[in-house]
Amino acid sequence: MARATLIGFSAVAMWALLALFTAASGQVPPFQLSALAFTVGTAIGIIAQFLSPAFRRRESVPPIVWLIGIGGLFGYHFLYFTALRNAPAVEASLIAYLWPLLIVLGSALMPGERLGWHHVAGALLGLLGTFLIITKGGGLTLDSRYALGYAAAGGCALFWSGYSLLSQRFQAVPTGIVTWFCAATAILSALCHLALEETVWPAGTGEWLAVLGLGLLPVGAAFYAWDYGVKHGNIQVLGASSYAAPLLSTLILIAAGTAEPTANILAACLLITGGAALAAKNMLLRRKPIIPGDAAA
């Protein structure tokens, strides 16, 4: 389980690159960028199916799995873009980032899972740390004029936490199915782009490389890693540790010279790291079982 949890956390690390690559992609509209990136993500899955027997494994996939997968990937991105169009980015981002907390709390309803106080406390510490990063230490004001945007942001949190929790119930479905979730999301994003946006292609090699980077990592390999992690790892630890994404993203932007280090970031680092460690305490402190005969030796 620990290995699968670490694989799932690698998705969080990849999502931390989302802001950097998105900024470097230029003026490409959101749905067009989503269509391009998910096309690359689809290609990753197709290549993996040729290289890995596990990805080629064919199972009977219930129709509900298709609904959960396509609804999770496309639904989240559609609602997120809608939220950013209809509400201030700070408030929309913070509301959308309730999904790790919802995963931790919702896991108590899943078969074979037990919710401990440390899971909830760790997730709340992570949420507080995320609040410090997104608001930059300032206040948070919710204005009724942006109700549609806030509702869409809340839908983001519900869609992604629901997708993550429900995916765990279909552990027998191989991760290779994410290939076709990505393909469907690319097609639906392209249709939304044609209906809602004006086409703007990346300008120059650098912006095309940023789009490729998006598709390879945060909008590609990350979804395969997350699927494997939530199905076979500790979903409560993954939920709480997911608050590391905005922190890692900010640290990457600082390293790239596009953000400044502040006391709030240091405090957020301590809160998020401490929260993740608290949520994972059972895993970190698990003792190696004593094998009969070892004591005598």
Buried (B, 14 or more C-beta within 10 A) or exposed (E): EEEBBBBBBBBBBBBBBBBBBBEBBBEBBBBBBBBBBBBBBBBBBBEBBEEEEEBEEEEEBEEEBBEBBBBBBBBBBBBBBBBBEBBBEBBBBBBBBBBBBBBBBBBEEBEEBEBBEBBBBBBBBBBBBBBBBBBEEEEEEEEEEBEEBBBBBBBBBBBBBBBBBBBBBBEEBBBBBBBBBBBBBBBBBBEBBEEBBEEEEBEEEEBBBBBBBBBBBBBBBBBBBBBBBBBBBBBBBBBBBBBBBBBBBBBBBBEEEEBEEBEBBEBBBEBBBBBBBBBBBBBEEEEEEEEEEEEEE
